[in-house]
Amino acid sequence: MTPHTRIHLIRHGQVVGYDQKRYNGQYDVALTDLGIEQYHRLKERLADAPISACYTSDLTRCTTGADIICQQFGIEPVRRRELRELNIGIWEGLTWQEIRTTWPDEWQARLADLVHHRVPQGENILDVNARLMPVIHEIVERHQGQEVLVVGHGGVNRIVLLNTIGAPLAGMFNIEQSYGCYNIIDYYADGRATVKLLNG
């Protein structure tokens, strides 16, 4: 069997304000009770996986879950700022409705060019890709032949998955990443990578 590095990629649990579509971005929003419960379910699901390391976004909604899951493995999650969600600038913490009402032209401009459009004081998708993917490659290189847990965000996970399958970043929202979801990606020594599970 070809040796590979397996990344168990999860999205953080449900967050406060989930019932209204909003851009939390790098705003450090809290988890709901269900969000905490989702992490405990993932802990059970991953109990038999031989996970040797964990990397997590440094935002609370991710670090909380990394701590819950990794306790059983006796490993300390490594916090990486590069794994944070897209910085959505002046829109952080606002609902889609608030943004559409206040910045209708900016809203339409972003929808028209999701990859390149940058909200004032924020990042675009290319910026996130540039800070995120070197860290993913570093993790794979450092943990060859091992299984690693990565705790991320909806947008971040989509970018990792799109890179894996060689799809354009413009297809971000063709991939679903529900709260508390679970993905598996195998990275092979010859450079190939395969998504084994998506949005589980």
C-alpha positions as CSV (number, residue, x, y, z in Angstrom):
1,M,0.0,0.0,0.0
2,T,1.3,3.5,-0.9
3,P,2.4,5.4,2.2
4,H,0.4,8.6,2.8
5,T,-0.2,11.3,5.3
6,R,-3.9,11.6,6.4
7,I,-5.4,14.9,7.5
8,H,-8.6,14.7,9.4
9,L,-10.0,18.2,8.6
10,I,-12.9,19.5,10.7
11,R,-14.9,22.6,10.8
12,H,-15.6,24.2,14.2
13,G,-18.9,23.6,15.9
14,Q,-22.0,25.8,15.7
15,V,-21.5,29.4,16.8
16,V,-23.6,32.0,18.5
17,G,-25.6,33.9,15.8
18,Y,-25.8,30.9,13.5
19,D,-29.5,31.5,12.8
20,Q,-28.7,34.6,10.8
21,K,-26.4,34.5,7.8
22,R,-23.4,36.6,8.8
23,Y,-19.7,37.1,8.2
24,N,-17.9,36.3,11.4
25,G,-14.5,36.3,9.7
26,Q,-11.8,36.6,12.4
27,Y,-14.2,38.0,15.0
28,D,-13.8,35.6,18.0
29,V,-17.4,34.4,18.3
30,A,-18.5,31.9,20.9
31,L,-19.7,28.4,20.4
32,T,-23.3,27.4,21.2
33,D,-24.1,24.4,23.5
34,L,-24.7,22.4,20.3
35,G,-21.3,23.5,19.0
36,I,-19.7,22.1,22.1
37,E,-21.7,18.9,21.7
38,Q,-20.6,18.5,18.1
39,Y,-17.0,18.5,19.3
40,H,-17.8,15.7,21.8
41,R,-19.4,13.7,19.0
42,L,-16.3,14.2,16.8
43,K,-14.1,13.2,19.8
44,E,-16.0,9.8,19.9
45,R,-15.8,9.4,16.1
46,L,-12.0,10.0,16.1
47,A,-11.3,8.0,19.3
48,D,-9.8,5.0,17.3
49,A,-7.8,7.2,14.8
50,P,-4.0,7.1,15.4
51,I,-3.7,10.9,15.5
52,S,-0.2,12.0,16.3
53,A,-0.6,15.8,16.0
54,C,-3.2,18.6,15.9
55,Y,-3.1,22.0,14.3
56,T,-5.8,24.5,14.9
57,S,-6.8,28.1,14.0
58,D,-6.1,30.3,17.1
59,L,-9.7,31.5,17.3
60,T,-11.7,30.2,20.3
61,R,-14.3,28.4,18.3
62,C,-11.5,26.1,17.0
63,T,-9.1,25.9,19.9
64,T,-12.0,24.8,22.3
65,G,-12.7,21.8,20.0
66,A,-9.1,21.0,19.5
67,D,-8.6,20.8,23.2
68,I,-11.8,18.6,23.7
69,I,-10.7,16.1,20.9
70,C,-7.0,15.9,21.6
71,Q,-7.3,15.3,25.4
72,Q,-7.8,11.6,24.6
73,F,-4.6,11.4,22.5
74,G,-2.4,13.2,25.1
75,I,-1.3,15.8,22.5
76,E,-1.2,19.5,22.7
77,P,-2.9,21.3,19.8
78,V,-0.6,23.7,17.9
79,R,-2.3,27.1,17.3
80,R,-1.6,28.6,13.9
81,R,-2.8,32.1,13.0
82,E,-2.5,31.2,9.3
83,L,-5.5,28.7,9.8
84,R,-7.9,31.6,10.7
85,E,-10.9,32.3,8.6
86,L,-11.0,35.0,5.9
87,N,-10.6,38.5,7.4
88,I,-13.7,40.2,6.0
89,G,-12.6,43.6,7.1
90,I,-15.3,46.2,7.9
91,W,-18.0,43.5,7.5
92,E,-16.8,41.3,10.4
93,G,-19.6,40.3,12.7
94,L,-22.3,41.8,10.4
95,T,-25.3,39.9,8.9
96,W,-25.7,39.6,5.2
97,Q,-28.8,41.8,5.4
98,E,-26.9,44.5,7.2
99,I,-24.1,44.5,4.6
100,R,-26.6,44.4,1.7
101,T,-28.4,47.4,3.2
102,T,-25.3,49.5,4.0
103,W,-23.0,48.5,1.1
104,P,-25.2,47.3,-1.8
105,D,-22.6,48.1,-4.5
106,E,-19.7,46.5,-2.5
107,W,-21.9,43.4,-1.9
108,Q,-22.6,43.0,-5.6
109,A,-19.0,43.5,-6.5
110,R,-17.9,40.7,-4.1
111,L,-20.5,38.3,-5.5
112,A,-19.3,39.2,-9.0
113,D,-15.7,38.3,-8.2
114,L,-15.4,36.2,-5.1
115,V,-11.7,35.4,-5.6
116,H,-10.2,38.8,-6.2
117,H,-12.6,41.2,-4.4
118,R,-11.2,42.5,-1.1
119,V,-13.5,44.2,1.4
120,P,-11.9,47.3,2.9
121,Q,-9.4,46.4,5.7
122,G,-9.9,42.7,4.8
123,E,-8.5,39.9,2.7
124,N,-9.6,38.3,-0.5
125,I,-9.6,34.5,-1.3
126,L,-6.1,34.7,-2.9
127,D,-4.7,36.2,0.3
128,V,-6.1,33.4,2.4
129,N,-4.9,30.8,-0.1
130,A,-1.3,32.3,0.1
131,R,-1.1,32.2,3.9
132,L,-3.0,28.9,4.4
133,M,-1.6,26.4,1.8
134,P,2.1,26.7,2.8
135,V,1.0,25.7,6.4
136,I,-0.9,22.7,5.0
137,H,2.1,21.6,2.9
138,E,4.3,22.1,6.0
139,I,2.1,19.9,8.1
140,V,2.0,17.1,5.4
141,E,5.8,17.3,5.1
142,R,6.5,17.3,8.8
143,H,4.1,14.3,9.5
144,Q,4.8,12.0,6.6
145,G,3.0,8.7,7.0
146,Q,1.1,9.9,10.0
147,E,-2.5,11.0,10.8
148,V,-3.0,14.6,11.8
149,L,-6.1,16.6,13.0
150,V,-6.6,20.1,11.6
151,V,-9.4,22.3,13.1
152,G,-10.5,25.0,10.7
153,H,-13.3,27.2,9.4
154,G,-15.8,26.9,6.5
155,G,-13.9,29.1,4.1
156,V,-10.5,27.8,5.0
157,N,-11.5,24.2,4.7
158,R,-13.1,24.9,1.3
159,I,-9.8,26.3,0.0
160,V,-7.9,23.2,1.3
161,L,-10.4,20.9,-0.4
162,L,-10.4,22.8,-3.7
163,N,-6.6,22.7,-3.8
164,T,-6.7,19.0,-3.2
165,I,-9.0,18.3,-6.2
166,G,-7.4,20.9,-8.4
167,A,-10.6,23.0,-8.7
168,P,-10.6,26.8,-9.1
169,L,-11.1,28.9,-6.0
170,A,-14.1,30.5,-7.6
171,G,-15.9,27.2,-6.9
172,M,-15.7,27.8,-3.1
173,F,-19.4,27.6,-2.5
174,N,-19.9,24.5,-4.6
175,I,-18.5,22.6,-1.5
176,E,-20.6,22.5,1.7
177,Q,-18.9,22.7,5.1
178,S,-21.5,22.4,7.8
179,Y,-20.8,23.2,11.5
180,G,-18.9,20.3,13.1
181,C,-18.3,18.6,9.8
182,Y,-15.5,16.1,9.1
183,N,-13.3,15.6,6.0
184,I,-10.5,13.2,5.3
185,I,-7.7,13.9,2.9
186,D,-4.9,11.6,2.0
187,Y,-1.6,13.1,0.7
188,Y,0.8,10.7,-1.1
189,A,4.6,10.9,-1.4
190,D,4.3,11.4,-5.2
191,G,2.4,14.6,-4.8
192,R,-1.1,13.2,-5.3
193,A,-3.9,13.9,-2.9
194,T,-7.4,12.4,-2.5
195,V,-10.5,13.5,-0.7
196,K,-11.7,10.4,1.1
197,L,-14.6,12.0,3.0
198,L,-16.3,15.3,2.4
199,N,-18.6,17.2,4.9
200,G,-19.2,14.1,7.0
